[in-house]
Amino acid sequence: MQNYLTSTTELATKTAAQGKKGKIGDYPTLRSLVRLRTLLLLSEIDPASKRQVIEFLANSDLHYQISLERADLSGADLSGLYLRHIDLRRANLQGTNLNGTDLRGATLRGAQVNMRTSLNPTFTDQCTILPSGARLQTSEDRNDCRSWRMN
């Protein structure tokens, strides 16, 4: 996992050092490489380490620059994380704790959930796409989702 964190940070640093403006998400090849490394790592590590990876991505604003479609986050405790605009389409969220998360603008369409999945986010909006059949346990924050697209 340390290798993943170091190599991902180095990729971002090299991109900036080469005078490239923008973010990793602006470069398709780089974005694909980071996504591939992330998906492979998530499929091989334990649930506690999965949280560390998602925290790293969220803290470095990479969670919305790369797709985590089909990511294996089963059993991870992601409670309380800032996951705005995260792409978790068709991700394995079986047994995942999403209590207290900020899921505004997030996409969870087709995500695999089960009875052990805790979906009780602090914030959602009309842009939040939940897995089919999922119901929130809190009232939803209905802000205009167009505002984040302009940032």
GIHU-V694583 format. One record per backbone hydrogen bond with DSSP energy under -0.5 kcal/mol. NH is the residue of the N-H (numbers start at 1). CO is the residue of the C=O. E is the energy in kcal/mol with one decimal. If there is no record, write none. Layout:
{{NH:CO:E} {NH:CO:E}}
//
This chain:
{{5:1:-2.5} {6:2:-2.7} {7:3:-2.9} {8:4:-2.5} {9:5:-2.1} {10:6:-2.5} {11:7:-2.2} {12:8:-1.9} {13:9:-2.4} {14:10:-3.0} {15:11:-2.0} {16:12:-1.9} {17:13:-2.7} {18:14:-1.8} {19:16:-1.5} {20:15:-1.6} {26:23:-2.3} {27:24:-2.0} {28:26:-0.6} {31:27:-3.2} {32:28:-2.5} {33:29:-2.1} {34:30:-2.5} {35:31:-2.4} {36:32:-2.7} {37:33:-2.4} {38:34:-2.3} {39:35:-2.9} {40:36:-2.4} {41:37:-2.2} {42:38:-2.7} {43:39:-1.5} {44:40:-0.6} {44:41:-1.5} {45:41:-1.1} {50:46:-1.7} {51:47:-1.5} {52:48:-1.3} {53:49:-2.1} {54:50:-2.4} {55:51:-3.0} {56:52:-2.4} {57:53:-2.5} {58:54:-2.7} {59:55:-3.0} {60:56:-1.6} {61:58:-1.2} {62:57:-2.6} {63:57:-1.5} {65:62:-0.9} {66:62:-1.8} {68:87:-1.7} {70:89:-2.3} {71:68:-2.2} {73:71:-1.0} {73:92:-1.8} {75:94:-1.6} {76:73:-2.0} {78:76:-0.9} {78:97:-2.1} {80:99:-1.7} {81:78:-1.7} {83:81:-0.9} {83:102:-1.5} {85:104:-2.0} {86:83:-1.8} {87:63:-0.7} {88:86:-0.8} {88:107:-3.2} {90:109:-2.0} {91:88:-2.0} {92:71:-2.7} {93:91:-1.0} {93:112:-2.3} {96:93:-2.0} {97:76:-2.5} {98:96:-0.7} {98:118:-3.3} {100:120:-2.8} {101:98:-1.5} {102:81:-2.1} {103:101:-0.8} {103:123:-2.6} {106:103:-2.3} {107:86:-2.6} {108:106:-0.5} {108:129:-3.8} {111:108:-2.4} {112:91:-2.9} {113:111:-0.6} {117:114:-1.7} {118:96:-2.4} {119:117:-0.8} {120:118:-0.8} {122:101:-2.1} {123:101:-1.6} {126:143:-0.7} {128:125:-1.9} {129:106:-2.8} {130:128:-0.7} {134:131:-2.3} {137:119:-0.6} {141:124:-0.7} {142:140:-0.7} {143:141:-1.1} {145:143:-0.5} {147:144:-1.1} {148:145:-0.6} {149:145:-0.7} {150:146:-0.8} {150:147:-0.7} {151:148:-0.7}}
//
